[in-house]
Amino acid sequence: MRYGLEECLAAYHAAGFENVEFALKHVKDYLAQGHTVADVKQLLDAYQLRCIGGFETHVAVFAPEDVRKANHDLLVENARLLGELGARCMVVGTDGPDDLAAVKDPLGVIAKVFAQLAKRIKPTGVTLCLEFNWSPVVKSLRTAAEIARRARAGNVGVLFDPAHYHCTPTKFDQLTPENIAMIRHVHVDDMADKPGELSDCNSDRALPGQGCLDLKGIFRQLEKHGYRGYFSIEMFSEKLWAMPPKKAAKIMHDSLLPLAGK
């Protein structure tokens, strides 16, 4: 985010990446400078990159009606933007109620809102990917998968991230065929060798292969039970952010190669 969109896309291409998942603020900042969506698409073509997804904000479920409406309208516009760029995935979290105990069926409430929003964005071809732990309520793969199932919408699924796997009640026994069937997108990162309950799911991330997680075992389990989507590296690292984009992108790209069997 400290560098311009074009410089970053050039860096991704130089590193060897073929796909990009956007933090949508990066794209919107570029558009605010007077550029168009067509300009973004031209940049992607110039650097031989394909947009596979993006993210910006959570889904408001328990907020006041006016806040929910503004939030949902924003998400519909984001889905349209991503759809125009060729993406099929929008990662989102959720909010939570002020008093969880007072809500009879919070997962049902969330599922209903996701179903409504999914219907609105269906023409874009984009799937809502619910990220567990980006929520005060949805704290495990099991919970996120249950919400996706109860939404009964083909364009509602789950985002799986090893950092959240490590820091939440999610453990290997939740990587069942039924839960994995709901996963539509996967982030890639490793974690510092600390207990999950003492870890920060963002600042304690490590490059793949430099942490304590058995990423090969986890991803092998996902693929064993049918996951065939993308694996998108997502690092929160002041050290990487301080580097020139080409250097940081190359380090991240090369950290993925052992996982890809190359």
Protein Blocks (a to p, Z undefined) as FASTA:
>chain_A
ZZcfklmmmmmmmnopabdcddfklmmmmmmnopafklmmmmmmmnopacfbdcfbdcdf
kbcfklmmmmmmmmmmmmmmmmmnopabdcddddddfblmlpmblmlmmmmmmmmmmmmm
mmnopacdddehiafklgcfklmmmmmmmnopakbccdddfklmmmmmbdfklmcfklmm
mpcbdcddddddddfklpcfklmpccehiambdfklmmmmmmmnopabdcddddddfklm
mpcfklmmmmmmmmmmmmnoZZ
